């Protein structure tokens, strides 16, 4: 009798709460919900790809961001998209090419790409970079604050067409470092990794809870740009 009563109570409970339970069970979590890629680079980009980072001399900074930003983007492209490592020109290969060509810095991105046998260019332009040491109680404690602004374009090396973003004006990402302990190189690398995420996230279906990253400037919504 007790078993029959318990079974009836359970049946009524399931009938009353079944719809709610199904709704809860059927609702995707933040990690399951994905933001669609703006450009599925692994499927749509042709041939090999090279990441070219331009750091204007007028920025007048001591840190060379080109290697850390290039390597961070290369790693993330291979990890997050369907691009294979052998299809991405490494920064070491680019350095070797630069050493072999005395006119490298006067070459256009498409000329560099075609010489490397590459069909797709991910061009990243550093618009601004600042890193300041922060004194604390009159003594230098190794704390830094800074910012990094980068604008990125995906180009067809042969035609020069801007494949991404659709506006053709470049996708802008703005990062800030409020207070970070470590040397200049460490802080620069951390900003570079965050910038790489802000670029590569548009090339694959990114989980919504992973889309944002630390350091994105609160005064600027890069997602809408």
Secondary structure, 3 states (H helix, E strand, C coil): CHHHHHHHHHHHHHHHHHHHHHHHHHCCCCCCCEECCCCCHHHHCCCCEEEEEEECHHHCCCCCHHHHHHHHHHHHHHHHCCCCHHHEECHHHHHHHHHHCCCHHHCCHHHHHHHHCCCEEEEEEEEEEEEEEEEECCEEEEEEEEEEEEEEEEEECCCCCEEECCCCCCEEEEEEEEEEECCHHHHHHHHHHHHHHHHHHHHCCEEHHHHCCCCECCCCCHHHC
